[in-house]
């Protein structure tokens, strides 16, 4: 039997598949939904506790929210009807079912819930149209706990997995949601309040990061780092307790006495009054029987705490998809090259989250529902206008001068189109062109010429040539171009 096992291990070329090195590796063969369903609730509760009490866990959630959403992912409409209605709706708290946040604040709230709990639900609710809510649409953000994961099997004629009703092709057709958060302590147990109801998938947005094919839910993004952060916290608490005890002791006096060398009380520590010490206080001098000596307590150093903490935070940062300097705030060993290399990798991952999760699962469906609701009210036609864009916030440059110079060179060489360059700063190119046109018109009307105006000032700082200046005047006044006179003709 042993020879057969050895032969089989030789045939398996992957070390991770061999038995002699991974005998204690208990791997699971469950599907994505089975594994998430068994762990999601427990991990979410522990992640929320860590966010409440651990500074690094809280920092991880803030970093992902600040970088993926920032001030908000902006939706640009190509027509004025949609644009004006969207501004009134998205930039007011009327879009929030609770009336507290605008649309960008709701985006940040959803992102925080996704990182902390692994998933979040946004429910569409109708309301009477108003000046600040011209389409009569409100958004209700729900934590993952609202999903009734006890609903499994054939429920109301539809196959259901962990509260998600599926259609023939496996796409969700409904979600079983509790009307009230099951953990609301102020709600008395009641079937009327606690029972779940199936909400059509068209009225619910389910935002989560899909990592495996067929995956219907996700787990907290803190799952790979929770134990490391907890171990780091326990280690620091133990060091603190050790330091406190050492700080309480000033000296240990060993008194001479033959009778103290034996017996049960021989090694007990006592205070100056002879009472057994059961607690420590600052500046204590302890007494014990023995050979006679005085030992001054010298607190020991912290050992390798700094190295251990750094390694723990490096692992936590890697597991959370961030860089060490972001999580720890430690820039002592950072320089321009290392910061740039780390930020490039993080920004790629951040863009993957923006364009692979937030925009297709949250931002674009909200815009689609906004348009559909407005079409029902007769504010515009039924067809979705072409050219709707969703622009994530711009990433700050590490070195603005170097990065701007490189971007200008890329645009001038044709490697990067100007619309993409404007998008890197969070601007829609059409809106940017319109703002530049209006600014130039105002400057021309006031007779002001800035050295940042390439129509009048060259890159070297000198004025443009006569032909360029004439073209500028023609564009500003709309007059016909005068005939050019060569030196021979003059």
C-alpha positions in Angstrom: 0.0 0.0 0.0 2.9 2.4 0.8 4.5 1.7 -2.5 1.3 2.5 -4.4 1.0 5.8 -2.4 4.7 6.7 -3.3 4.1 5.9 -6.9 1.0 8.1 -7.0 2.8 11.0 -5.4 5.5 10.7 -8.0 2.9 11.0 -10.7 1.4 14.1 -9.1 3.8 16.8 -10.2 2.4 19.5 -7.9 3.9 19.5 -4.4 0.6 20.9 -3.0 -1.2 17.8 -4.2 1.2 15.4 -2.5 0.3 13.8 0.8 3.6 13.7 2.7 3.9 17.5 2.8 0.2 18.4 3.2 -1.1 15.7 5.4 -2.5 18.2 7.9 -4.0 20.4 5.1 -7.8 20.0 5.6 -9.1 21.4 2.3 -12.8 21.7 1.4 -14.4 20.7 -1.8 -17.5 22.8 -1.3 -18.9 25.2 -3.9 -18.5 28.9 -3.5 -22.0 29.3 -2.2 -21.7 26.4 0.3 -18.4 27.8 1.8 -19.6 31.4 1.9 -22.9 30.4 3.4 -21.3 28.5 6.3 -18.9 31.3 7.3 -20.4 34.7 6.1 -22.4 35.5 9.1 -19.7 34.7 11.7 -17.0 36.4 9.8 -19.2 39.5 9.3 -19.9 39.8 13.0 -16.2 39.5 13.8 -15.2 41.9 11.1 -17.7 44.5 12.5 -16.3 44.0 16.0 -12.7 44.5 14.6 -13.8 47.7 12.8 -15.3 49.0 16.0 -12.2 48.2 18.2 -9.1 47.6 16.0 -7.6 50.8 14.5 -6.1 48.9 11.6 -9.3 47.1 10.6 -11.1 50.4 10.7 -8.3 51.9 8.6 -8.7 49.2 5.9 -12.4 49.9 5.5 -11.7 53.7 5.3 -9.0 53.2 2.7 -11.0 51.1 0.4 -14.0 53.5 0.7 -11.9 56.6 0.2 -10.0 55.2 -2.8 -12.8 53.3 -4.6 -15.6 55.9 -4.1 -13.9 59.0 -2.7 -16.1 62.0 -3.3 -18.3 59.8 -5.5 -18.5 58.2 -8.9 -20.0 60.8 -11.2 -22.6 60.0 -13.9 -22.5 62.2 -16.9 -25.6 62.6 -19.2 -25.3 63.8 -22.8 -28.6 65.8 -22.7 -29.8 68.6 -20.5 -33.1 67.0 -19.5 -31.4 64.0 -17.8 -28.5 66.1 -16.5 -30.6 68.7 -14.7 -33.0 66.1 -13.2 -30.0 64.0 -12.1 -28.3 66.9 -10.4 -31.4 67.8 -8.4 -31.9 64.2 -7.4 -28.4 62.9 -6.8 -27.0 66.0 -5.0 -29.9 66.1 -2.5 -30.8 63.8 0.3 -34.2 63.2 -1.4 -32.6 60.1 -3.1 -32.0 58.5 0.3 -34.9 56.6 1.9 -33.7 57.8 5.3 -33.2 61.4 4.1 -29.6 61.6 5.4 -27.2 61.2 2.5 -26.9 62.2 -1.1 -26.1 59.7 -3.8 -22.3 60.0 -3.3 -22.8 59.4 0.4 -24.9 56.3 -0.3 -22.1 55.0 -2.6 -19.6 55.3 0.2 -22.0 53.6 2.6 -22.5 50.7 0.3 -18.7 50.3 -0.2 -18.1 50.3 3.5 -20.7 47.6 4.0 -19.2 45.5 1.2 -15.7 45.7 2.6 -16.9 45.1 6.2 -19.6 42.4 5.6 -18.9 41.1 2.1 -22.1 42.3 0.5 -24.8 45.0 0.6 -28.3 45.4 -0.8 -29.9 48.5 -2.2 -33.7 48.5 -2.6 -35.6 50.8 -5.0 -38.6 52.6 -3.3 -41.1 54.9 -4.9 -42.1 58.3 -3.5 -44.2 61.2 -4.7 -42.3 63.4 -7.2 -41.0 66.7 -5.8 -38.7 69.5 -6.9 -35.7 67.7 -5.3 -36.9 64.3 -6.4 -38.4 64.8 -9.8 -38.6 61.1 -10.7 -40.0 59.9 -7.3 -37.3 57.3 -6.6 -35.6 56.6 -3.3 -32.7 54.2 -2.4 -32.7 52.1 0.8 -29.3 50.6 1.8 -29.6 47.3 3.7 -26.9 45.3 5.5 -26.3 41.7 4.5 -28.1 40.5 7.6 -31.4 41.5 6.0 -31.1 38.5 3.7 -33.0 35.5 5.0 -30.4 32.8 4.4 -32.6 30.1 6.0 -34.6 30.1 2.8 -33.3 27.1 0.9 -34.7 24.6 -1.6 -37.8 25.0 -3.6 -39.5 28.1 -2.1 -42.6 29.5 -3.8 -41.9 27.4 -6.9 -38.3 28.7 -7.4 -35.0 27.1 -6.5 -33.6 29.2 -3.6 -30.1 29.3 -2.2 -29.5 31.2 1.0 -32.5 33.5 0.4 -31.8 34.1 -3.3 -34.4 32.8 -5.7 -32.9 31.7 -9.0 -34.3 31.5 -12.5 -33.7 28.8 -15.1 -30.2 30.1 -16.1 -29.2 30.6 -12.5 -29.7 34.4 -12.5 -31.4 35.8 -9.4 -35.1 36.6 -9.8 -35.8 37.6 -6.2 -34.3 38.1 -2.7 -35.9 37.1 0.6 -35.3 40.1 2.8 -36.3 40.9 6.4 -38.3 44.1 6.8 -36.3 44.9 9.9 -32.7 44.0 10.8 -32.8 40.7 12.7 -30.3 42.1 15.2 -32.5 45.1 16.2 -32.7 44.7 20.0 -35.5 47.2 20.4 -37.9 45.1 18.2 -39.9 42.5 20.1 -39.9 39.0 18.4 -42.9 39.0 16.1 -43.7 37.0 13.0 -45.1 40.1 11.4 -41.9 42.1 11.7 -39.3 39.4 11.5 -40.7 37.3 8.7 -39.0 37.9 5.3 -40.7 38.6 2.0 -39.5 38.0 -1.6 -38.5 41.2 -3.4 -38.2 41.0 -7.2 -34.6 41.2 -8.4 -35.5 44.3 -10.5 -36.2 46.2 -7.3 -33.0 45.2 -5.5 -29.3 45.7 -6.2 -27.0 43.1 -4.7 -23.5 44.5 -4.5 -20.6 42.1 -3.8 -17.3 41.1 -5.3 -17.6 38.0 -7.4 -14.5 35.8 -7.1 -15.6 32.4 -8.2 -17.9 31.2 -11.1 -21.5 30.7 -9.8 -20.8 32.6 -6.6 -24.0 34.3 -5.4 -22.7 36.0 -2.2 -19.3 37.1 -0.8 -17.6 37.2 2.6 -16.0 40.1 4.4 -12.8 41.4 2.8 -11.3 41.3 6.2 -11.5 37.5 6.4 -7.9 36.8 5.5 -6.5 39.3 8.0 -8.8 39.1 11.1 -6.7 36.5 12.9 -3.4 38.3 12.3 -4.9 41.6 13.5 -6.3 39.9 16.6 -2.9 38.2 17.3 -1.2 41.6 16.9 -3.6 43.2 19.4 -3.2 40.4 21.9 0.6 40.6 21.6 0.6 44.3 22.2 -1.8 43.9 25.2 0.5 41.3 26.7 3.5 43.6 26.3 1.6 46.4 27.9 0.6 44.3 30.9 4.2 43.1 31.2 5.5 46.7 31.2 2.9 47.8 33.8 3.9 45.0 36.2 7.6 45.8 35.8 6.9 49.5 36.4 5.1 48.7 39.7 8.1 47.0 41.2 11.0 49.0 42.6 13.0 46.2 44.4 12.7 42.7 46.0 14.3 42.4 49.4 15.3 38.9 50.5 15.6 38.7 54.3 17.9 36.3 56.1 16.2 33.6 58.2 16.9 29.9 58.6 13.3 29.1 59.3 12.3 30.7 56.0 14.3 28.3 53.9 11.7 25.6 54.2 8.0 25.5 54.5 5.1 26.6 52.3 5.7 30.3 53.0 9.3 30.3 52.0 9.0 31.9 48.6 5.9 34.1 49.1 6.3 37.8 48.4 5.1 40.1 51.2 4.9 43.9 51.7 6.5 45.9 54.6 3.7 44.9 57.0 4.2 41.2 56.3 0.9 40.8 54.3 0.9 38.6 51.3 0.9 40.6 48.0 -2.1 39.9 45.8 -1.9 43.0 43.6 0.7 45.4 42.3 1.1 49.1 42.8 3.7 51.6 41.4 6.9 51.8 43.5 6.3 48.6 45.5 9.1 47.1 47.6 8.5 43.4 48.2 10.0 41.2 50.9 10.7 37.4 51.0 12.7 35.0 53.2 15.9 33.7 51.9 19.7 34.1 51.9 19.5 37.9 52.2 19.9 40.2 49.2 18.3 43.2 47.4 17.3 42.9 43.8 16.4 46.0 41.9 13.8 45.4 39.2 15.1 46.5 35.8 12.4 46.5 33.1 13.4 44.5 30.1 13.2 45.8 26.6 10.4 45.2 24.1 12.4 42.6 22.2 11.4 42.1 18.6 8.1 43.8 18.9 8.7 46.3 16.1 9.7 43.5 13.7 6.7 41.4 14.7 4.3 44.3 14.3 5.7 45.2 10.9 5.4 41.7 9.6 1.9 41.4 10.9 0.8 44.7 9.3 2.6 43.8 6.1 0.6 40.5 5.9 -2.6 42.4 6.8 -2.0 44.9 4.1 -1.3 42.3 1.5 -4.4 40.3 2.5 -6.6 43.4 2.3 -5.2 44.4 -1.1 -3.5 47.6 0.2 0.1 48.7 0.7 1.9 48.6 4.0 2.4 52.4 4.2 -1.4 52.8 3.7 -2.4 50.5 6.5 0.3 51.4 9.0 0.8 55.1 8.1 4.6 54.4 8.4 6.5 56.3 5.7 10.0 56.1 7.4 11.3 53.6 4.8 9.3 54.9 1.8 10.6 56.9 -1.1 9.2 58.1 -4.4 10.0 54.9 -6.3 8.6 52.5 -3.7 5.5 54.7 -3.2 4.9 54.9 -6.9 5.4 51.1 -7.5 3.0 50.3 -4.7 0.4 52.8 -5.7 0.4 51.6 -9.3 -0.5 48.0 -8.3 -3.1 49.3 -5.8 -4.7 51.6 -8.4 -5.0 48.7 -10.8 -6.8 46.7 -8.2 -8.9 49.7 -7.2 -10.0 50.2 -10.9 -10.9 46.5 -11.0 -13.2 47.1 -8.1 -14.7 50.3 -9.6 -15.3 48.9 -13.1 -15.9 45.3 -12.1 -18.2 45.8 -9.1 -19.3 49.3 -8.2 -20.2 50.6 -11.7 -21.9 47.5 -13.1 -23.6 46.4 -9.8 -24.5 49.8 -8.3 -23.9 53.0 -10.4 -25.1 51.9 -13.8 -28.2 50.1 -12.6 -29.2 53.2 -10.5 -28.8 55.3 -13.7 -30.9 52.8 -15.7 -33.6 52.9 -13.1 -33.5 56.7 -12.9 -34.0 56.9 -16.7 -36.8 54.3 -16.7 -38.6 56.0 -13.8 -38.4 59.4 -15.6 -39.6 57.9 -18.8 -42.7 56.6 -17.0 -43.4 60.1 -15.8 -43.0 61.5 -19.3 -39.9 63.5 -18.6 -38.1 62.0 -21.6 -38.4 59.2 -24.1 -38.2 55.5 -23.4 -34.8 55.0 -25.2 -31.7 55.3 -23.0 -29.6 58.2 -24.5 -26.2 57.3 -25.9 -23.0 58.6 -24.3 -23.9 58.1 -20.6 -20.6 57.8 -18.8 -19.6 57.0 -15.2 -16.4 58.7 -14.0 -14.6 57.4 -10.9 -12.7 59.9 -8.7 -9.2 60.9 -9.7 -6.2 59.4 -8.0 -3.9 62.0 -6.5 -0.5 62.2 -8.0 2.5 61.1 -6.0 4.8 63.7 -7.6 2.5 66.2 -9.5 5.3 67.7 -11.5 6.8 64.5 -12.7 3.5 62.8 -13.3 2.0 65.8 -15.2 5.1 66.1 -17.4 4.9 62.4 -18.2 1.1 62.7 -19.0 1.7 65.7 -21.3 4.4 63.7 -23.2 2.1 60.7 -23.6 -0.8 62.9 -24.9 1.5 64.8 -27.3 2.9 61.5 -28.6 -0.6 60.1 -29.2 -0.2 57.3 -26.7 -3.0 58.6 -24.5 -6.1 60.3 -26.0 -7.0 63.6 -24.4 -10.4 62.3 -23.2 -8.6 59.6 -21.2 -6.2 62.1 -19.8 -9.1 64.2 -18.6 -10.7 61.1 -17.2 -7.6 60.4 -15.1 -8.4 63.6 -13.2 -12.1 62.6 -12.7 -13.4 64.9 -15.5 -15.7 64.1 -18.3 -13.9 65.3 -21.5 -17.0 67.0 -23.0 -17.7 68.8 -19.7 -14.0 69.8 -19.5 -14.0 71.3 -23.0 -17.2 73.2 -22.3 -15.7 74.6 -19.1 -12.5 75.6 -21.0 -14.5 77.3 -23.7 -16.5 79.3 -21.2 -13.4 80.3 -19.3 -11.6 81.5 -22.4 -14.7 83.5 -23.5 -14.8 85.2 -20.1 -11.1 86.0 -20.2 -11.3 87.3 -23.8 -14.3 89.5 -22.9 -12.4 91.0 -20.0 -9.2 91.5 -22.1 -7.1 89.3 -19.8 -4.3 87.2 -21.2 -2.9 84.5 -18.9 0.5 82.8 -19.4 -1.4 79.5 -19.1 -3.3 80.3 -22.3 -1.7 78.3 -25.2 -3.6 80.4 -27.7 -1.6 83.5 -26.8 1.5 82.3 -24.9 3.9 79.6 -26.1 5.3 76.9 -23.9 8.6 78.8 -23.6 6.7 81.8 -22.1 6.9 84.1 -25.1 3.9 85.4 -27.1 2.6 83.3 -30.0 3.4 84.4 -33.5 1.2 86.8 -35.5 -0.6 84.0 -37.4 -1.5 82.3 -34.2 -2.7 85.5 -32.6 -4.8 86.4 -35.7 -6.4 83.0 -35.5 -7.3 83.6 -31.9 -8.8 87.0 -32.6 -10.9 85.5 -35.5 -12.1 82.7 -33.3 -13.0 85.2 -30.6 -14.8 87.8 -32.8 -16.0 85.6 -35.6 -14.7 88.0 -38.2 -13.4 86.9 -41.6 -9.7 86.2 -41.8 -7.7 89.1 -43.4 -5.5 88.2 -46.3 -1.9 87.5 -45.4 0.7 89.9 -46.8 4.1 88.5 -47.5 7.2 90.7 -47.0 7.6 91.1 -50.8 4.0 92.4 -51.2 4.3 94.8 -48.3 
